[in-house]
Amino acid sequence: MKTKDELNRELVLTKNFNELLKQNKGYINKIIDNYNQPEHYDDMKQEASLGLLEAMNRFNPDQSIAFITYSAIWIRKYCTQFLNSNARTVYLPKNKIQEEYLHREFSLDKHKLIVEDKFDTEDLDDEEMQLREDVMNHLHSLKEYINT
């Protein structure tokens, strides 16, 4: 009876990827589980399959290393690259956070002013009218700042 490594080497030599994938499905799932990314599990399986394919294409059967050990390197590489480009938290610099905050404040204030514009401004006294104009001027300057 052939060992698992002998079977893997045979599948690599015959380039039978589907059978190789079936044979090593459990090992691939074990590697993926170590990343603890359940929301990306299906994508990680695809990336791991690509890593296995890459390992199959690059493996030299004359080497003394077991195929499964060699393939783990490629599987992890593909999974890590996927996570680095798709699944990591993006940290924004302080100035970008402030711009986003100003943009949100501007949007909220603009919405409030649009609602207020539906009402008659004749009921406002001079002080309230001046305050409204100041807010509008401030919002316009914020808009110009954000758009630059």
BAFI-3210 file (N, C-alpha, C; in Angstrom, 3 decimals, decimal comma, padded with zeros to 6 digits):
// residues 148
n [1|2|3|4|5|6|7|8|9|10|11|12|13|14|15|16|17|18|19|20|21|22|23|24|25|26|27|28|29|30|31|32|33|34|35|36|37|38|39|40|41|42|43|44|45|46|47|48|49|50|51|52|53|54|55|56|57|58|59|60|61|62|63|64|65|66|67|68|69|70|71|72|73|74|75|76|77|78|79|80|81|82|83|84|85|86|87|88|89|90|91|92|93|94|95|96|97|98|99|100|101|102|103|104|105|106|107|108|109|110|111|112|113|114|115|116|117|118|119|120|121|122|123|124|125|126|127|128|129|130|131|132|133|134|135|136|137|138|139|140|141|142|143|144|145|146|147|148]
n.u [000,839|000,471|002,041|000,746|002,283|003,586|001,426|000,566|002,826|002,674|000,257|001,012|002,960|001,386|-000,163|-002,756|-004,866|-007,464|-007,882|-005,736|-006,496|-008,781|-007,578|-006,115|-007,824|-008,686|-006,337|-005,939|-008,244|-007,631|-005,432|-006,676|-008,516|-006,839|-006,437|-008,677|-010,917|-013,898|-015,753|-014,543|-014,220|-014,941|-013,679|-011,077|-010,735|-010,709|-008,411|-006,542|-006,702|-005,639|-003,070|-002,292|-002,335|-000,286|001,841|001,821|002,608|005,179|006,573|009,278|009,703|011,990|013,119|013,731|011,771|008,477|005,504|003,191|004,181|005,686|003,630|002,149|003,493|002,972|000,178|-000,331|000,925|-000,687|-003,138|-002,459|-001,730|-004,211|-005,711|-004,250|-004,800|-007,564|-008,961|-008,199|-008,137|-008,481|-006,592|-007,056|-005,302|-005,060|-005,796|-007,420|-009,522|-010,558|-011,366|-013,357|-015,130|-015,818|-017,012|-019,248|-020,541|-021,080|-022,840|-024,985|-025,698|-026,307|-028,517|-030,294|-030,552|-031,737|-034,198|-035,022|-035,224|-037,624|-039,408|-040,857|-038,730|-039,252|-040,191|-037,985|-035,876|-033,541|-031,112|-031,239|-031,426|-028,939|-027,309|-028,089|-027,153|-024,420|-023,916|-024,513|-022,499|-020,282|-020,686|-020,422|-017,750|-016,595|-017,363|-015,890|-013,338|-013,341|-013,667|-011,301]
n.v [-001,177|002,239|005,114|008,203|010,350|009,204|008,734|011,389|012,389|010,880|011,833|014,449|014,111|013,116|015,256|015,488|017,377|017,645|015,230|015,388|017,608|016,579|014,585|016,078|017,725|017,856|018,663|021,160|022,499|022,507|024,244|026,603|026,991|027,796|030,479|031,741|033,165|033,284|034,680|034,886|032,367|030,742|032,108|031,859|029,117|028,883|030,368|028,807|026,515|027,481|027,926|025,276|024,329|025,886|024,864|022,236|022,669|023,642|021,804|019,603|016,344|014,929|015,957|015,624|016,395|016,169|016,286|017,461|019,056|020,867|021,996|023,318|025,678|027,175|027,250|028,690|031,074|032,046|032,333|034,207|036,412|036,965|037,715|039,954|041,719|041,926|041,541|042,944|045,292|048,685|051,363|054,724|057,803|060,549|063,050|062,293|061,107|063,299|064,831|063,152|063,251|065,986|066,047|064,409|065,880|068,170|067,118|066,357|068,837|070,228|068,802|069,416|072,153|072,199|071,127|073,108|075,208|074,830|075,972|079,076|081,805|084,242|084,360|084,365|086,175|088,956|088,139|085,312|085,006|085,975|084,084|081,825|082,525|082,628|079,954|078,821|080,025|078,934|076,230|076,233|076,943|074,712|072,772|073,549|073,138|070,362|069,403|070,060]
n.w [000,000|-000,772|000,653|001,960|001,051|-001,135|-002,802|-003,196|-004,568|-006,893|-007,938|-008,416|-010,377|-012,459|-012,863|-011,851|-010,679|-009,517|-008,117|-006,379|-004,895|-003,627|-002,063|-000,236|001,072|003,786|005,091|003,919|004,833|007,540|007,622|006,761|008,838|010,871|010,398|011,306|010,140|009,589|008,011|005,587|004,643|002,360|000,267|001,133|000,866|-001,899|-002,492|-001,152|-002,695|-005,066|-004,159|-003,677|-006,298|-007,385|-005,888|-006,839|-009,492|-009,142|-007,664|-007,100|-007,585|-007,043|-004,818|-001,294|000,408|001,766|-000,184|000,917|002,952|001,468|-000,061|001,874|002,354|000,037|000,095|002,463|001,753|-000,372|000,979|002,948|001,370|000,217|002,501|003,319|001,273|001,270|003,721|005,971|008,690|008,068|008,917|009,374|008,828|011,194|010,062|007,919|009,242|010,563|008,352|007,347|009,485|009,443|006,957|007,401|009,402|007,924|006,019|007,660|008,798|006,490|005,630|007,716|007,306|004,826|005,453|007,210|005,434|004,246|005,851|006,779|006,870|007,840|010,394|011,970|014,168|013,997|015,146|015,080|012,339|011,545|012,751|011,320|008,755|009,326|009,912|007,423|005,847|007,106|006,548|003,772|003,519|004,741|002,905|000,654|001,684|002,082|-000,501|-001,686]
ca.u [000,000|001,244|001,875|000,063|003,241|003,797|000,219|000,628|003,869|002,126|-000,743|001,736|003,594|000,355|-000,859|-004,165|-005,138|-008,731|-007,668|-004,814|-007,308|-009,604|-006,710|-005,552|-008,896|-008,652|-005,158|-006,216|-009,213|-006,917|-004,639|-007,619|-009,082|-005,855|-006,546|-009,832|-011,618|-015,092|-016,463|-013,815|-013,872|-015,043|-012,611|-009,814|-010,642|-010,291|-007,006|-005,758|-006,663|-004,646|-001,759|-002,010|-002,023|001,053|002,769|001,878|003,371|006,575|007,182|010,262|009,561|013,301|013,480|013,410|010,692|007,142|004,710|002,237|004,967|005,992|002,405|001,690|004,128|002,235|-001,199|-000,279|001,276|-001,868|-004,132|-001,972|-001,850|-005,628|-006,121|-003,595|-005,412|-009,020|-009,653|-007,609|-008,681|-007,778|-006,452|-006,936|-004,567|-005,927|-006,354|-008,498|-010,649|-011,145|-012,075|-014,588|-016,016|-016,327|-017,922|-020,500|-021,191|-021,585|-024,008|-026,085|-026,126|-026,929|-029,850|-031,111|-030,846|-032,706|-035,485|-035,386|-035,576|-039,022|-040,206|-040,757|-037,677|-039,725|-040,422|-036,710|-035,460|-032,270|-030,029|-031,377|-031,121|-027,486|-026,776|-028,333|-026,214|-023,084|-023,853|-024,451|-021,158|-019,369|-020,886|-019,846|-016,289|-016,274|-017,526|-014,734|-012,194|-013,444|-013,547|-009,937]
ca.v [000,000|003,468|006,116|009,421|011,139|008,542|009,006|012,800|012,525|010,295|012,773|015,619|013,713|012,966|016,556|015,244|018,360|017,378|014,146|015,930|018,473|015,701|013,887|016,987|018,625|018,005|019,457|022,534|023,062|022,726|025,472|027,726|027,188|028,504|031,918|032,213|034,175|032,590|035,458|034,739|030,948|030,248|032,738|031,272|027,788|029,076|030,783|027,638|025,643|028,081|027,640|023,866|024,238|026,460|023,886|021,113|023,066|023,943|020,741|018,726|015,060|014,400|016,491|014,703|016,975|015,647|017,244|018,177|020,086|021,873|022,682|024,182|026,989|027,883|027,463|029,809|032,300|032,533|032,767|035,437|037,498|037,301|038,451|041,265|042,634|041,989|041,300|043,567|046,560|049,826|052,440|056,006|058,831|061,480|064,094|061,704|060,918|064,628|065,202|062,355|063,806|067,257|065,743|063,915|067,014|069,024|066,460|066,453|070,231|070,586|068,205|070,206|073,437|071,966|070,981|074,429|076,083|074,612|076,826|080,503|082,425|085,541|084,255|084,469|087,542|089,314|087,326|083,959|085,091|086,111|082,774|080,952|082,917|082,205|078,496|078,566|080,397|077,939|074,995|076,417|076,879|073,315|072,061|073,882|072,482|068,921|069,142|070,322]
ca.w [000,000|-000,893|001,704|001,499|000,290|-002,434|-003,583|-003,592|-005,596|-008,121|-008,460|-008,920|-011,637|-013,495|-012,918|-011,547|-009,625|-008,821|-007,158|-005,373|-004,046|-002,790|-001,113|000,759|001,498|005,243|005,460|003,483|005,788|008,802|007,458|006,696|010,173|011,702|010,156|012,079|009,333|009,073|006,993|004,319|004,547|000,982|-000,506|001,585|000,258|-003,285|-002,479|-000,757|-003,874|-005,974|-003,567|-003,934|-007,728|-007,543|-005,319|-007,767|-010,671|-008,805|-006,864|-007,714|-006,887|-006,677|-003,508|-000,201|001,210|001,475|-000,958|001,767|003,644|000,459|-000,476|002,969|002,158|-001,010|000,555|003,425|001,026|-001,092|001,967|003,581|000,391|000,113|003,700|003,315|000,307|001,347|004,978|007,155|009,141|007,514|009,873|008,689|009,558|011,917|009,205|007,130|010,152|010,775|007,129|007,297|010,509|008,922|005,852|007,981|010,054|006,861|005,439|008,615|008,892|005,218|005,654|008,639|006,686|003,748|006,124|007,731|004,318|003,902|006,727|006,517|007,676|008,313|011,829|012,689|014,464|013,369|015,715|014,540|010,916|011,450|013,110|010,173|007,703|009,751|009,738|005,985|005,396|007,643|005,795|002,440|003,631|004,985|001,645|-000,169|002,304|001,855|-001,926|-002,175]
c.u [000,888|000,991|001,198|001,011|003,498|002,600|000,212|001,657|003,375|001,109|-000,079|002,363|002,583|-000,468|-002,365|-004,566|-006,403|-008,574|-006,733|-005,563|-008,185|-008,774|-006,280|-006,558|-008,861|-007,493|-005,352|-007,187|-008,561|-006,092|-005,560|-008,197|-008,130|-005,916|-007,729|-010,548|-012,895|-015,828|-015,799|-013,499|-013,893|-013,941|-011,259|-009,642|-010,190|-008,817|-006,098|-005,643|-005,663|-003,232|-001,349|-001,638|-000,618|002,115|002,928|002,755|004,854|007,303|008,141|010,218|010,894|013,774|013,061|012,269|009,347|006,332|003,806|002,942|005,282|004,749|001,886|002,257|003,328|000,805|-001,241|000,037|000,055|-002,938|-003,726|-002,086|-003,302|-006,066|-005,498|-004,263|-006,914|-009,623|-009,072|-008,284|-007,837|-007,770|-006,207|-006,079|-005,542|-006,566|-007,494|-009,742|-011,342|-011,915|-013,392|-015,597|-016,639|-017,335|-019,271|-021,261|-021,823|-022,857|-025,208|-026,622|-026,827|-028,355|-030,781|-031,503|-031,844|-034,099|-035,956|-035,834|-037,026|-039,946|-039,960|-039,714|-038,090|-039,952|-039,136|-036,406|-034,070|-031,114|-030,068|-031,036|-029,609|-026,802|-026,935|-027,370|-024,790|-022,894|-023,732|-023,069|-020,123|-019,474|-020,296|-018,328|-015,819|-016,351|-016,329|-013,480|-012,189|-013,200|-012,153|-008,989]
c.v [001,246|004,380|007,335|010,262|010,512|008,789|010,455|013,012|011,987|011,240|014,025|015,290|013,596|014,248|016,400|016,138|018,047|016,295|014,597|016,814|017,642|015,029|014,790|017,992|018,890|018,865|020,926|023,204|023,358|024,019|026,690|028,025|027,946|030,020|032,543|033,379|033,558|033,360|035,345|033,273|030,432|030,830|032,134|029,866|027,898|029,461|029,613|026,660|026,170|027,847|026,197|023,654|024,769|025,479|022,694|021,449|023,274|022,806|019,893|017,399|014,447|014,926|015,512|015,220|016,357|016,719|018,079|019,296|021,225|022,678|023,634|025,588|027,804|028,180|028,651|031,125|032,885|033,039|034,083|036,621|037,927|038,145|039,841|042,236|042,805|042,021|042,018|044,890|047,680|050,934|053,740|056,955|059,830|062,515|063,554|061,477|062,259|065,080|064,447|062,883|065,111|067,017|065,256|065,048|067,928|068,419|066,566|067,877|070,674|070,036|069,015|071,530|073,295|071,839|072,342|075,352|075,900|075,480|078,288|081,120|083,794|085,535|084,401|085,928|087,772|088,435|085,895|083,927|085,188|084,772|081,791|081,268|082,494|080,694|078,160|078,894|079,373|076,625|075,090|076,353|075,452|072,501|072,312|073,184|070,991|068,590|069,427|069,218]
c.w [000,000|000,295|001,096|000,641|-001,076|-003,352|-004,077|-004,701|-006,941|-008,762|-009,025|-010,268|-012,775|-013,673|-012,720|-010,367|-008,841|-007,767|-006,034|-004,381|-003,106|-001,699|000,045|001,295|003,009|005,706|005,082|004,457|007,129|008,743|007,474|008,074|011,090|011,522|010,896|011,382|008,746|007,989|005,621|004,013|003,106|000,099|-000,140|000,995|-001,196|-003,369|-002,109|-001,926|-004,901|-005,469|-003,800|-005,403|-008,005|-007,026|-006,259|-008,972|-010,373|-008,084|-007,692|-006,965|-006,461|-005,321|-002,419|000,681|000,804|000,751|-000,061|002,538|002,686|000,088|000,612|002,829|001,154|-000,596|001,513|002,726|000,320|-000,121|002,612|002,627|000,228|001,305|003,737|002,356|000,493|002,738|006,181|007,482|008,570|008,558|009,109|009,502|010,182|011,004|008,341|007,987|010,384|009,543|007,011|008,306|010,017|007,798|006,392|008,651|009,005|006,270|006,365|008,694|007,613|005,164|006,559|008,002|005,542|004,344|006,628|006,608|003,884|004,754|006,385|007,438|008,202|009,825|012,643|012,982|013,864|013,864|015,161|013,052|010,700|011,757|011,953|009,032|008,044|009,558|008,254|005,429|005,857|006,862|004,395|002,487|003,928|003,692|000,727|000,364|001,988|000,390|-002,466|-001,848]
res [m|k|t|k|d|e|l|n|r|e|l|v|l|t|k|n|f|n|e|l|l|k|q|n|k|g|y|i|n|k|i|i|d|n|y|n|q|p|e|h|y|d|d|m|k|q|e|a|s|l|g|l|l|e|a|m|n|r|f|n|p|d|q|s|i|a|f|i|t|y|s|a|i|w|i|r|k|y|c|t|q|f|l|n|s|n|a|r|t|v|y|l|p|k|n|k|i|q|e|e|y|l|h|r|e|f|s|l|d|k|h|k|l|i|v|e|d|k|f|d|t|e|d|l|d|d|e|e|m|q|l|r|e|d|v|m|n|h|l|h|s|l|k|e|y|i|n|t]
***
